[in-house]
Amino acid sequence: MSTQEQRKKFPHVYVVLLTIVVICAILTYIVPAGEYERVEAPDGRMVVDPVSYTRTESNPIPPFGILEAIPKGMVDVASIIFFIFIVGGAFGVVEATGAFEGAINNITSSMKGRERWIIPIVMFIFSLGGGIFGMAEETLPFIPIMVSLAVSLGFDSLVGAGMVLTGAGAGFSGAFLNPFTVGVAQGVAGLPTFSGLAFRIVMYVVMVTATILWMIRYSDKVKKDPTRSLMYELDKKRDEADTHKEMREFLPRDRWILLIVLATIVMLVVGVIAFGWYIQEIAALFLGMAIVVSIVGGLGFNGFGEELVNGMANMAGGALVVGFARAILVVLSDGMILDTILHATSNLVSQLPSSLTAVGMYVFQVLLNFLIPSGSGQAAVSIPIMAPLADLVGVTRQTAVVAFQLGDGISNIFTPTSGYFIAGLALAKIPYDRWARWILPLISLQYALGAVFVIAANLIHLGPF
């Protein structure tokens, strides 16, 4: 089955979300209405009072209310939506300068004769992209280059596509500064932006190291015996002209652009830790970075505007899905059944050890990601439920965010509902079934590591709360 046919088998994420909204609206006619009181915690946060649940008058959502929930959801999370647009547009400007491409090409061309080292270096670079700014769609231009390079060096197309996709994917799942997942989820949960940084750096290092070692082990096996590759016959027929792309030269200005990006990241960390920056300040920082990069990169004023818009356009689907996802919470809240669901769920898990509760949250996020592959969209759906649930069952909200982050990130290069991933396979000319058979052992390993980190976060009461 082709990747296009495979993709058509699965409903679009917007269809999935609208279906969930309709189901939730129907539930408002069935599930008893109820609510908890919210009280102020000693640190000033509003939290659920676990013993205050009471039944209230039913408030079912009418058909037109279902439609109204979408724009209401958009308004509720407008700051997050526009944050995603601005940051996505800023990195669109950086991408347009070709600095990232030039850096990768420079490294790979200088490593000829030392092919084995290309794999960890390239994967580490892409993992930084995933860990720092949620690199996903931005990986696509590099896939044909890496596939052509890997095949020419005696590996296979799985190694070529895998260096890009698994590298960025490992960084994404163990992200320490990703504004689209960690930043959004912590914002929804009411946590300080990028809190728990040290724990996430450890997650990132372990996830990336395990993935690189797995890839090196496989590449050595294929290098020694090419017939052991699942792509052996297809790679033999591969037309190099179709996958070859002229290697872009690494220009002196590219160094300056990469230094500007690095300086922006340093300023981001300092701003968040020392000055308590949040979405508005971070968005402004990245907008400023885009302006400086466009000047250094020679894009000009019009070029800056065009590439900023292009970058925003590429993020439109992922940004607006946050609003669609928020509509689920609007329906549950307006229908007065959200607290009833929380009450029933907390009663169900209250008898379990808290470590198992945390793992249950992780499993929930894993399954949800197959329906909602957008990280920011999944945060908008699940964190409003998981955060107060964590309060009720004695799990820290930071642990709930860690469960979300890992559950969301790991399967992005496995689930057929992930649009950029399916597009990447199409560019690499790798059938989905071959990729799935190849990647499943790595995904299983990452899921196991994710469970360990969720349990660890719970055991140490990862905070601040």
VOPAGU-2260 file (C-alpha; in pm, 1 decimal, decimal comma):
REM VOPAGU-2260
SITE   aa  ch    i         X         Y         Z
SITE  MET   A    0       0,0       0,0       0,0
SITE  SER   A    1     140,5     341,4     -97,1
SITE  THR   A    2     190,7     613,6     161,6
SITE  GLN   A    3     -78,5     819,6     -13,1
SITE  GLU   A    4    -328,2     532,8       9,8
SITE  GLN   A    5    -227,0     472,6     372,3
SITE  ARG   A    6    -284,8     837,2     453,5
SITE  LYS   A    7    -630,5     831,6     291,8
SITE  LYS   A    8    -731,3     544,6     518,9
SITE  PHE   A    9    -711,9     768,5     825,8
SITE  PRO   A   10    -942,7    1064,3     887,6
SITE  HIS   A   11    -794,6    1411,1     893,2
SITE  VAL   A   12    -714,8    1546,6    1238,5
SITE  TYR   A   13    -981,1    1819,2    1197,5
SITE  VAL   A   14   -1241,1    1550,8    1123,6
SITE  VAL   A   15   -1128,0    1357,1    1431,0
SITE  LEU   A   16   -1154,7    1667,2    1651,8
SITE  LEU   A   17   -1498,1    1766,1    1518,5
SITE  THR   A   18   -1617,2    1410,0    1577,1
SITE  ILE   A   19   -1494,7    1426,6    1937,3
SITE  VAL   A   20   -1671,0    1762,6    1983,1
SITE  VAL   A   21   -1998,9    1610,0    1859,5
SITE  ILE   A   22   -1956,1    1304,1    2086,1
SITE  CYS   A   23   -1888,7    1530,2    2384,4
SITE  ALA   A   24   -2200,9    1733,1    2302,8
SITE  ILE   A   25   -2407,3    1414,1    2295,5
SITE  LEU   A   26   -2259,9    1317,4    2633,2
SITE  THR   A   27   -2397,1    1639,5    2783,8
SITE  TYR   A   28   -2744,2    1482,7    2736,8
SITE  ILE   A   29   -2637,2    1158,3    2907,7
SITE  VAL   A   30   -2373,0    1230,5    3173,1
SITE  PRO   A   31   -2499,4    1395,1    3494,0
SITE  ALA   A   32   -2383,9    1754,7    3536,2
SITE  GLY   A   33   -2164,3    1840,7    3830,4
SITE  GLU   A   34   -1884,3    2066,8    3943,9
SITE  TYR   A   35   -1596,5    2106,2    4187,6
SITE  GLU   A   36   -1521,6    2423,3    4373,9
SITE  ARG   A   37   -1193,2    2591,1    4281,0
SITE  VAL   A   38    -994,6    2722,9    4573,7
SITE  GLU   A   39    -679,3    2929,7    4596,9
SITE  ALA   A   40    -368,2    2729,8    4687,0
SITE  PRO   A   41     -99,8    2879,4    4916,3
SITE  ASP   A   42     105,6    2974,2    4609,6
SITE  GLY   A   43    -186,6    3165,6    4458,5
SITE  ARG   A   44    -293,5    2904,7    4202,0
SITE  MET   A   45    -657,5    2806,5    4163,9
SITE  VAL   A   46    -691,3    2429,5    4214,4
SITE  VAL   A   47    -974,5    2178,7    4245,5
SITE  ASP   A   48   -1105,4    2111,4    4597,8
SITE  PRO   A   49   -1116,2    1727,4    4585,1
SITE  VAL   A   50   -1401,6    1692,4    4837,8
SITE  SER   A   51   -1630,8    1961,1    4694,3
SITE  TYR   A   52   -1794,1    1777,2    4401,1
SITE  THR   A   53   -2171,2    1832,4    4380,3
SITE  ARG   A   54   -2438,0    1757,0    4119,2
SITE  THR   A   55   -2580,5    2056,2    3932,4
SITE  GLU   A   56   -2860,3    2127,0    3687,7
SITE  SER   A   57   -2808,8    1972,7    3344,5
SITE  ASN   A   58   -2702,9    2205,9    3061,4
SITE  PRO   A   59   -2697,6    2003,8    2736,8
SITE  ILE   A   60   -2529,2    2158,4    2432,3
SITE  PRO   A   61   -2766,9    2222,0    2137,8
SITE  PRO   A   62   -2659,2    2156,6    1775,2
SITE  PHE   A   63   -2577,5    2521,6    1708,0
SITE  GLY   A   64   -2376,6    2528,2    2030,4
SITE  ILE   A   65   -2148,5    2265,6    1877,6
SITE  LEU   A   66   -2065,8    2505,2    1594,9
SITE  GLU   A   67   -2024,1    2795,6    1837,1
SITE  ALA   A   68   -1772,8    2593,5    2036,8
SITE  ILE   A   69   -1516,5    2617,3    1755,1
SITE  PRO   A   70   -1485,5    2999,6    1745,8
SITE  LYS   A   71   -1513,3    3007,3    2126,5
SITE  GLY   A   72   -1221,3    2768,1    2144,7
SITE  MET   A   73   -1023,2    2982,6    1901,4
SITE  VAL   A   74   -1077,6    3290,1    2117,1
SITE  ASP   A   75    -986,2    3105,4    2437,4
SITE  VAL   A   76    -644,6    3002,5    2304,3
SITE  ALA   A   77    -579,9    3297,7    2073,9
SITE  SER   A   78    -252,3    3381,4    2248,2
SITE  ILE   A   79    -120,1    3029,8    2188,2
SITE  ILE   A   80    -237,9    3023,6    1825,8
SITE  PHE   A   81     -65,2    3350,7    1740,2
SITE  PHE   A   82     243,1    3246,3    1936,0
SITE  ILE   A   83     271,0    2938,6    1710,4
SITE  PHE   A   84     221,8    3154,8    1399,4
SITE  ILE   A   85     496,4    3401,1    1498,2
SITE  VAL   A   86     753,6    3141,4    1605,5
SITE  GLY   A   87     677,3    2927,4    1298,8
SITE  GLY   A   88     709,8    3231,2    1074,2
SITE  ALA   A   89    1041,3    3326,1    1237,4
SITE  PHE   A   90    1191,6    2985,5    1168,6
SITE  GLY   A   91    1048,7    3003,3     817,4
SITE  VAL   A   92    1269,8    3309,3     764,2
SITE  VAL   A   93    1574,3    3122,4     898,9
SITE  GLU   A   94    1495,1    2821,7     677,9
SITE  ALA   A   95    1466,5    3047,7     370,8
SITE  THR   A   96    1824,8    3171,7     412,2
SITE  GLY   A   97    1950,3    2814,5     358,9
SITE  ALA   A   98    2180,2    2834,7     660,9
SITE  PHE   A   99    2056,6    2506,5     811,3
SITE  GLU   A  100    2089,6    2327,1     479,2
SITE  GLY   A  101    2435,6    2469,5     419,9
SITE  ALA   A  102    2555,1    2361,3     764,1
SITE  ILE   A  103    2430,3    2003,8     717,3
SITE  ASN   A  104    2579,8    1979,9     370,3
SITE  ASN   A  105    2912,8    2116,8     491,3
SITE  ILE   A  106    2933,7    1858,0     768,0
SITE  THR   A  107    2834,8    1561,8     551,5
SITE  SER   A  108    3071,4    1652,2     266,6
SITE  SER   A  109    3364,1    1699,2     505,5
SITE  MET   A  110    3302,6    1355,4     660,5
SITE  LYS   A  111    3350,9    1148,3     345,3
SITE  GLY   A  112    3572,7     852,8     423,9
SITE  ARG   A  113    3448,1     856,5     780,9
SITE  GLU   A  114    3093,3     755,6     692,7
SITE  ARG   A  115    3011,4     593,5    1024,6
SITE  TRP   A  116    3051,4     925,7    1205,7
SITE  ILE   A  117    2809,0    1102,7     975,3
SITE  ILE   A  118    2519,5     921,3    1140,4
SITE  PRO   A  119    2561,8    1043,9    1502,4
SITE  ILE   A  120    2661,9    1395,4    1393,3
SITE  VAL   A  121    2364,9    1443,3    1160,2
SITE  MET   A  122    2123,4    1286,1    1408,7
SITE  PHE   A  123    2251,9    1504,6    1691,9
SITE  ILE   A  124    2205,0    1819,7    1485,5
SITE  PHE   A  125    1848,0    1726,3    1394,8
SITE  SER   A  126    1778,9    1625,9    1754,7
SITE  LEU   A  127    1872,3    1977,6    1864,1
SITE  GLY   A  128    1618,6    2109,7    1615,4
SITE  GLY   A  129    1353,6    1881,4    1761,9
SITE  GLY   A  130    1449,1    1955,5    2121,5
SITE  ILE   A  131    1474,0    2332,6    2090,1
SITE  PHE   A  132    1213,7    2445,7    1837,7
SITE  GLY   A  133    1010,1    2134,6    1758,5
SITE  MET   A  134    1161,9    2064,6    1418,5
SITE  ALA   A  135     916,0    1853,3    1218,7
SITE  GLU   A  136     799,2    1983,1     879,5
SITE  GLU   A  137    1135,0    2162,2     852,8
SITE  THR   A  138    1305,3    1821,7     815,8
SITE  LEU   A  139    1142,4    1746,0     479,8
SITE  PRO   A  140    1387,9    1926,6     247,3
SITE  PHE   A  141    1677,0    1728,5     397,0
SITE  ILE   A  142    1529,3    1381,3     349,2
SITE  PRO   A  143    1608,3    1337,0     -23,8
SITE  ILE   A  144    1963,2    1464,6      38,0
SITE  MET   A  145    2026,6    1225,9     325,4
SITE  VAL   A  146    1870,8     928,5     141,7
SITE  SER   A  147    2094,3     987,1    -159,4
SITE  LEU   A  148    2397,9    1029,5      66,3
SITE  ALA   A  149    2324,5     715,6     271,5
SITE  VAL   A  150    2274,0     494,3     -34,3
SITE  SER   A  151    2591,8     627,0    -197,5
SITE  LEU   A  152    2789,9     551,7     119,1
SITE  GLY   A  153    2678,4     188,0     129,2
SITE  PHE   A  154    2391,2     219,1     376,9
SITE  ASP   A  155    2024,4     210,2     275,3
SITE  SER   A  156    1739,9     457,7     232,6
SITE  LEU   A  157    1606,7     370,3     580,4
SITE  VAL   A  158    1930,7     501,4     731,3
SITE  GLY   A  159    1908,3     814,5     516,5
SITE  ALA   A  160    1550,5     900,4     612,7
SITE  GLY   A  161    1608,3     770,4     965,2
SITE  MET   A  162    1898,4    1004,8    1036,7
SITE  VAL   A  163    1659,1    1293,2     980,1
SITE  LEU   A  164    1329,5    1160,4    1116,4
SITE  THR   A  165    1452,3     960,5    1417,0
SITE  GLY   A  166    1707,6    1226,2    1507,0
SITE  ALA   A  167    1452,0    1507,2    1511,3
SITE  GLY   A  168    1192,2    1272,5    1662,4
SITE  ALA   A  169    1412,6    1172,4    1956,9
SITE  GLY   A  170    1488,2    1538,7    2024,8
SITE  PHE   A  171    1117,9    1624,8    1993,7
SITE  SER   A  172    1003,7    1358,2    2241,1
SITE  GLY   A  173    1276,5    1449,0    2491,3
SITE  ALA   A  174    1251,2    1821,6    2418,5
SITE  PHE   A  175    1378,9    2067,5    2674,6
SITE  LEU   A  176    1290,0    2400,0    2507,7
SITE  ASN   A  177    1024,1    2311,7    2247,7
SITE  PRO   A  178     775,0    2600,0    2262,2
SITE  PHE   A  179     509,6    2408,4    2067,1
SITE  THR   A  180     481,9    2118,0    2313,0
SITE  VAL   A  181     655,0    2190,3    2643,4
SITE  GLY   A  182     581,5    2563,5    2631,8
SITE  VAL   A  183     215,3    2525,0    2534,0
SITE  ALA   A  184     146,7    2237,6    2776,8
SITE  GLN   A  185     307,6    2417,6    3070,2
SITE  GLY   A  186     114,0    2730,5    2984,2
SITE  VAL   A  187    -216,9    2541,9    2982,7
SITE  ALA   A  188    -122,7    2366,1    3309,2
SITE  GLY   A  189     -30,1    2696,7    3475,2
SITE  LEU   A  190     333,5    2593,2    3522,4
SITE  PRO   A  191     627,9    2835,0    3486,9
SITE  THR   A  192     753,2    2830,9    3128,9
SITE  PHE   A  193    1025,0    2569,3    3069,5
SITE  SER   A  194    1033,8    2470,2    3436,0
SITE  GLY   A  195    1181,7    2125,8    3504,3
SITE  LEU   A  196    1458,6    2203,6    3254,0
SITE  ALA   A  197    1727,1    1986,3    3416,0
SITE  PHE   A  198    1501,5    1679,6    3415,7
SITE  ARG   A  199    1414,8    1734,0    3050,1
SITE  ILE   A  200    1779,9    1770,0    2952,0
SITE  VAL   A  201    1842,8    1427,0    3103,4
SITE  MET   A  202    1543,3    1290,7    2907,7
SITE  TYR   A  203    1677,6    1446,2    2589,4
SITE  VAL   A  204    2027,9    1301,5    2635,1
SITE  VAL   A  205    1900,0     951,0    2708,6
SITE  MET   A  206    1644,7     947,9    2424,2
SITE  VAL   A  207    1889,2    1081,2    2166,4
SITE  THR   A  208    2177,9     858,4    2277,3
SITE  ALA   A  209    1962,7     543,1    2269,2
SITE  THR   A  210    1831,1     633,8    1923,8
SITE  ILE   A  211    2177,3     704,0    1782,3
SITE  LEU   A  212    2317,3     377,2    1918,8
SITE  TRP   A  213    2024,0     185,6    1770,7
SITE  MET   A  214    2079,0     350,9    1432,4
SITE  ILE   A  215    2455,8     283,7    1432,9
SITE  ARG   A  216    2394,2     -82,0    1516,3
SITE  TYR   A  217    2152,7    -113,7    1223,6
SITE  SER   A  218    2374,5      78,9     979,8
SITE  ASP   A  219    2674,0    -141,2    1062,9
SITE  LYS   A  220    2462,7    -448,7     991,9
SITE  VAL   A  221    2348,9    -317,3     652,9
SITE  LYS   A  222    2696,7    -196,9     559,3
SITE  LYS   A  223    2829,9    -547,1     625,6
SITE  ASP   A  224    2546,1    -727,4     444,4
SITE  PRO   A  225    2320,1    -503,6     226,8
SITE  THR   A  226    2075,8    -791,1     166,8
SITE  ARG   A  227    1962,1    -763,8     530,7
SITE  SER   A  228    1797,2    -431,4     451,0
SITE  LEU   A  229    1418,6    -425,3     411,3
SITE  MET   A  230    1478,3    -178,7     126,8
SITE  TYR   A  231    1745,8    -385,1     -50,8
SITE  GLU   A  232    1551,0    -459,3    -370,3
SITE  LEU   A  233    1387,2    -117,8    -387,0
SITE  ASP   A  234    1715,3      64,5    -327,4
SITE  LYS   A  235    1876,2    -132,4    -609,8
SITE  LYS   A  236    1608,9       7,0    -843,2
SITE  ARG   A  237    1627,0     354,0    -698,1
SITE  ASP   A  238    1692,0     624,5    -956,0
SITE  GLU   A  239    1957,7     844,6    -799,8
SITE  ALA   A  240    1854,5    1134,3   -1021,6
SITE  ASP   A  241    1516,0    1140,2    -849,0
SITE  THR   A  242    1658,1    1171,3    -499,8
SITE  HIS   A  243    1970,0    1373,0    -573,5
SITE  LYS   A  244    1966,5    1739,8    -487,6
SITE  GLU   A  245    2259,8    1968,9    -548,1
SITE  MET   A  246    2451,7    2025,7    -227,3
SITE  ARG   A  247    2430,7    2389,6    -120,3
SITE  GLU   A  248    2758,2    2555,1     -24,7
SITE  PHE   A  249    2806,6    2668,2     335,3
SITE  LEU   A  250    2847,7    3044,8     310,7
SITE  PRO   A  251    3023,4    3275,8     560,1
SITE  ARG   A  252    2693,6    3449,8     635,2
SITE  ASP   A  253    2546,1    3113,0     731,0
SITE  ARG   A  254    2778,6    3111,2    1032,2
SITE  TRP   A  255    2644,5    3448,0    1141,7
SITE  ILE   A  256    2285,3    3330,8    1099,3
SITE  LEU   A  257    2347,5    3020,0    1308,4
SITE  LEU   A  258    2516,2    3235,5    1574,1
SITE  ILE   A  259    2209,2    3464,0    1578,6
SITE  VAL   A  260    1984,2    3160,1    1629,3
SITE  LEU   A  261    2213,2    3034,2    1907,4
SITE  ALA   A  262    2215,4    3377,2    2074,8
SITE  THR   A  263    1834,4    3383,4    2055,9
SITE  ILE   A  264    1815,1    3048,0    2232,7
SITE  VAL   A  265    2051,4    3170,2    2505,0
SITE  MET   A  266    1839,8    3484,4    2549,1
SITE  LEU   A  267    1529,2    3266,7    2565,6
SITE  VAL   A  268    1672,3    3057,5    2849,4
SITE  VAL   A  269    1793,2    3363,9    3039,7
SITE  GLY   A  270    1465,3    3547,2    2987,1
SITE  VAL   A  271    1252,1    3257,4    3104,0
SITE  ILE   A  272    1465,2    3171,6    3408,5
SITE  ALA   A  273    1573,4    3517,0    3521,6
SITE  PHE   A  274    1285,4    3739,7    3411,6
SITE  GLY   A  275     987,1    3504,2    3397,3
SITE  TRP   A  276     921,9    3550,9    3026,2
SITE  TYR   A  277     610,0    3389,7    2887,2
SITE  ILE   A  278     440,7    3355,2    2548,3
SITE  GLN   A  279     430,5    3725,2    2461,3
SITE  GLU   A  280     798,0    3791,6    2535,7
SITE  ILE   A  281     914,7    3470,3    2366,3
SITE  ALA   A  282     716,6    3549,7    2051,8
SITE  ALA   A  283     866,5    3899,7    2045,5
SITE  LEU   A  284    1216,4    3754,1    2083,2
SITE  PHE   A  285    1173,4    3520,4    1786,2
SITE  LEU   A  286    1020,7    3796,2    1575,2
SITE  GLY   A  287    1327,8    4007,7    1646,6
SITE  MET   A  288    1549,8    3713,4    1552,5
SITE  ALA   A  289    1368,4    3681,1    1219,0
SITE  ILE   A  290    1423,9    4049,5    1140,2
SITE  VAL   A  291    1798,1    4030,0    1213,9
SITE  VAL   A  292    1836,1    3701,5    1024,2
SITE  SER   A  293    1659,7    3843,5     718,5
SITE  ILE   A  294    1905,5    4135,8     712,6
SITE  VAL   A  295    2214,5    3917,7     755,1
SITE  GLY   A  296    2077,2    3658,0     511,3
SITE  GLY   A  297    2015,7    3915,6     240,6
SITE  LEU   A  298    1642,2    3850,4     210,8
SITE  GLY   A  299    1553,0    4219,6     204,9
SITE  PHE   A  300    1235,7    4375,6     342,5
SITE  ASN   A  301    1001,4    4207,8      95,8
SITE  GLY   A  302    1184,1    3878,3     136,1
SITE  PHE   A  303    1139,7    3899,6     510,8
SITE  GLY   A  304     766,9    3959,0     473,3
SITE  GLU   A  305     719,6    3683,2     217,1
SITE  GLU   A  306     914,1    3420,0     411,0
SITE  LEU   A  307     750,3    3517,6     739,3
SITE  VAL   A  308     411,7    3461,5     576,8
SITE  ASN   A  309     529,0    3134,5     421,3
SITE  GLY   A  310     649,5    3013,6     759,5
SITE  MET   A  311     319,2    3110,4     918,3
SITE  ALA   A  312     127,8    2938,3     639,0
SITE  ASN   A  313     318,2    2616,9     701,9
SITE  MET   A  314     213,9    2634,5    1067,3
SITE  ALA   A  315    -151,8    2721,4     998,2
SITE  GLY   A  316    -284,5    2368,0    1022,7
SITE  GLY   A  317    -101,7    2297,5    1347,1
SITE  ALA   A  318    -183,5    2636,1    1498,6
SITE  LEU   A  319    -555,5    2634,6    1425,1
SITE  VAL   A  320    -594,3    2275,7    1540,5
SITE  VAL   A  321    -532,9    2413,4    1890,6
SITE  GLY   A  322    -856,7    2609,8    1861,6
SITE  PHE   A  323   -1047,3    2307,3    1730,8
SITE  ALA   A  324    -909,8    2102,0    2018,3
SITE  ARG   A  325   -1008,7    2368,3    2270,6
SITE  ALA   A  326   -1368,4    2335,9    2147,2
SITE  ILE   A  327   -1378,5    1996,2    2321,5
SITE  LEU   A  328   -1308,3    2165,5    2654,5
SITE  VAL   A  329   -1564,6    2436,8    2574,9
SITE  VAL   A  330   -1837,1    2175,2    2520,8
SITE  LEU   A  331   -1743,9    1975,1    2831,7
SITE  SER   A  332   -1726,2    2288,6    3047,4
SITE  ASP   A  333   -2039,2    2459,1    2913,0
SITE  GLY   A  334   -2226,0    2129,1    2936,5
SITE  MET   A  335   -2118,1    2100,7    3302,6
SITE  ILE   A  336   -1980,4    1746,9    3262,5
SITE  LEU   A  337   -1604,0    1808,7    3273,7
SITE  ASP   A  338   -1592,3    1791,4    3651,7
SITE  THR   A  339   -1815,0    1481,9    3646,0
SITE  ILE   A  340   -1562,5    1309,8    3421,4
SITE  LEU   A  341   -1280,8    1421,9    3650,5
SITE  HIS   A  342   -1471,2    1295,6    3954,8
SITE  ALA   A  343   -1535,1     953,3    3800,0
SITE  THR   A  344   -1178,8     919,3    3675,0
SITE  SER   A  345   -1023,0    1023,8    4004,9
SITE  ASN   A  346   -1240,3     771,1    4190,0
SITE  LEU   A  347   -1128,5     501,2    3947,0
SITE  VAL   A  348    -757,1     566,1    3990,4
SITE  SER   A  349    -750,0     682,7    4352,3
SITE  GLN   A  350    -700,0     325,8    4473,9
SITE  LEU   A  351    -390,1     282,1    4256,6
SITE  PRO   A  352     -33,6     376,4    4356,3
SITE  SER   A  353      42,8     723,2    4222,9
SITE  SER   A  354     320,4     581,7    4001,4
SITE  LEU   A  355      62,2     370,6    3819,2
SITE  THR   A  356    -163,3     675,0    3788,4
SITE  ALA   A  357     119,7     864,0    3620,2
SITE  VAL   A  358     181,9     572,3    3382,9
SITE  GLY   A  359    -191,4     565,5    3306,8
SITE  MET   A  360    -170,5     931,4    3203,0
SITE  TYR   A  361     125,1     841,8    2981,2
SITE  VAL   A  362     -64,0     555,2    2814,6
SITE  PHE   A  363    -360,8     787,2    2757,2
SITE  GLN   A  364    -135,5    1041,0    2582,2
SITE  VAL   A  365      26,0     767,0    2372,1
SITE  LEU   A  366    -312,9     652,2    2244,0
SITE  LEU   A  367    -440,5    1007,3    2196,1
SITE  ASN   A  368    -144,7    1091,8    1972,4
SITE  PHE   A  369    -265,2     841,9    1712,9
SITE  LEU   A  370    -580,5    1053,9    1681,7
SITE  ILE   A  371    -429,7    1400,6    1735,7
SITE  PRO   A  372     -68,0    1406,3    1612,6
SITE  SER   A  373     -35,7    1783,1    1661,9
SITE  GLY   A  374     161,3    1843,4    1983,3
SITE  SER   A  375       6,7    2180,3    2060,1
SITE  GLY   A  376    -337,6    2048,1    1964,5
SITE  GLN   A  377    -299,5    1746,5    2190,1
SITE  ALA   A  378    -190,3    1972,7    2474,6
SITE  ALA   A  379    -503,1    2180,3    2428,3
SITE  VAL   A  380    -720,7    1866,6    2443,7
SITE  SER   A  381    -559,3    1671,3    2723,9
SITE  ILE   A  382    -380,2    1906,1    2963,9
SITE  PRO   A  383    -699,5    2086,2    3080,4
SITE  ILE   A  384    -820,4    1743,3    3196,5
SITE  MET   A  385    -487,3    1593,0    3306,0
SITE  ALA   A  386    -372,8    1892,7    3512,4
SITE  PRO   A  387    -669,5    1900,1    3754,2
SITE  LEU   A  388    -675,1    1518,2    3755,0
SITE  ALA   A  389    -312,3    1526,2    3868,6
SITE  ASP   A  390    -415,7    1755,4    4154,9
SITE  LEU   A  391    -688,4    1512,6    4256,9
SITE  VAL   A  392    -477,2    1194,7    4258,8
SITE  GLY   A  393    -154,9    1333,4    4404,6
SITE  VAL   A  394      55,2    1354,5    4089,4
SITE  THR   A  395     239,2    1679,2    4015,6
SITE  ARG   A  396     126,2    1880,3    3714,5
SITE  GLN   A  397     483,9    1875,1    3588,7
SITE  THR   A  398     466,8    1494,4    3579,5
SITE  ALA   A  399     142,8    1519,3    3381,3
SITE  VAL   A  400     320,6    1745,4    3131,9
SITE  VAL   A  401     612,1    1498,9    3106,6
SITE  ALA   A  402     359,9    1219,4    3036,8
SITE  PHE   A  403     203,3    1435,6    2765,0
SITE  GLN   A  404     537,8    1529,1    2611,0
SITE  LEU   A  405     661,9    1171,0    2580,3
SITE  GLY   A  406     325,5    1025,6    2482,0
SITE  ASP   A  407     287,4    1289,9    2212,9
SITE  GLY   A  408     638,3    1285,4    2069,9
SITE  ILE   A  409     747,4     923,6    2034,6
SITE  SER   A  410     495,8     800,1    1778,7
SITE  ASN   A  411     514,1    1102,9    1548,0
SITE  ILE   A  412     743,4     906,1    1315,4
SITE  PHE   A  413     522,5     597,0    1330,9
SITE  THR   A  414     156,0     698,0    1325,1
SITE  PRO   A  415       4,5     733,8     974,3
SITE  THR   A  416    -199,2    1033,5    1092,8
SITE  SER   A  417     122,7    1238,1    1119,2
SITE  GLY   A  418     115,0    1442,5     799,2
SITE  TYR   A  419     476,7    1554,8     780,4
SITE  PHE   A  420     599,7    1200,9     852,8
SITE  ILE   A  421     393,4    1050,0     569,6
SITE  ALA   A  422     521,1    1326,1     340,0
SITE  GLY   A  423     876,2    1241,3     447,3
SITE  LEU   A  424     829,0     875,2     353,7
SITE  ALA   A  425     695,8     983,1      15,8
SITE  LEU   A  426    1006,2    1196,7     -42,7
SITE  ALA   A  427    1228,8     904,9      61,0
SITE  LYS   A  428    1025,5     659,7    -152,5
SITE  ILE   A  429     990,2     423,0     140,9
SITE  PRO   A  430     662,2     227,0     170,5
SITE  TYR   A  431     491,8     271,0     505,8
SITE  ASP   A  432     481,4    -102,0     580,4
SITE  ARG   A  433     860,4    -134,7     535,8
SITE  TRP   A  434     923,5     166,7     757,5
SITE  ALA   A  435     682,3      39,8    1024,7
SITE  ARG   A  436     851,3    -300,9    1042,8
SITE  TRP   A  437    1192,1    -132,8    1064,2
SITE  ILE   A  438    1109,3     134,2    1321,4
SITE  LEU   A  439     888,0     -68,8    1557,6
SITE  PRO   A  440    1177,1    -201,5    1774,5
SITE  LEU   A  441    1307,4     153,4    1824,0
SITE  ILE   A  442     959,5     288,4    1902,4
SITE  SER   A  443     912,9       9,3    2157,8
SITE  LEU   A  444    1244,5      97,9    2321,7
SITE  GLN   A  445    1150,1     466,0    2336,1
SITE  TYR   A  446     810,0     386,8    2486,4
SITE  ALA   A  447     981,9     183,4    2759,1
SITE  LEU   A  448    1225,1     467,6    2831,2
SITE  GLY   A  449     932,4     709,1    2839,5
SITE  ALA   A  450     756,4     500,8    3103,3
SITE  VAL   A  451    1073,1     500,9    3314,7
SITE  PHE   A  452    1094,7     880,6    3297,4
SITE  VAL   A  453     727,0     926,1    3386,2
SITE  ILE   A  454     769,9     700,2    3691,0
SITE  ALA   A  455    1090,5     882,9    3787,2
SITE  ALA   A  456     920,9    1223,3    3757,5
SITE  ASN   A  457     642,9    1102,9    3982,3
SITE  LEU   A  458     876,4     947,8    4239,8
SITE  ILE   A  459    1078,7    1267,4    4279,6
SITE  HIS   A  460     760,8    1481,8    4271,8
SITE  LEU   A  461     895,0    1683,5    3981,0
SITE  GLY   A  462     774,5    2037,9    4031,3
SITE  PRO   A  463     744,4    2314,2    4113,7
SITE  PHE   A  464     396,8    2161,7    4147,6
